[in-house]
Amino acid sequence: MTTFKTSRELPATMDQVFAAFDPERLARWWGPAGFTNTFQVCEFKPGGRWSFIMHGPDGANYPNECVFAVIEPPRKVVIHHVVEPKFHLTIKLAPTAEGTTVFWAQAFEDSEVARRVEPIVVPANEQNLDRLTAEVLRPPA
């Protein structure tokens, strides 16, 4: 398997979920539990660069370089992670009777890399959706 898929229904409109991709809000929820982010560049537009450091709960720093390949408000965001491990993350939003379902598909370019990172990626993607949910439901400041 080179693609890891998950989904989550959120009790919010598609517009409310999509609004969480605003760079200030994205910095709050992006990544697994316990991680924080420092964004150097976050050009949330098609072809825009996204350069940031994820800070792990153990104090380790993880540099990331991405490109926002596709942005179709409020339905779809495709992110290309252009440094190792290389992957494409497709996030689709669909309306439901209860709110919005977020579909998350992370496709790795190298199947061996995917096999090695699977034990980390599968729970991390769920934690990322937990954090997105918390951000979307967060009361306005």
Secondary structure, DSSP 8 states (H G I E B T S, - for coil): --EEEEEEEESS-HHHHHGGGSHHHHHHH-SSTT-EEEEEEE--STTEEEEEEEE-TTS-EEEEEEEEEEEETTTEEEEEE-SSS-EEEEEEEEE-SSSEEEEEEEEES-HHHHHHHHHHHHHHHHHHHHHHHHHHHS---
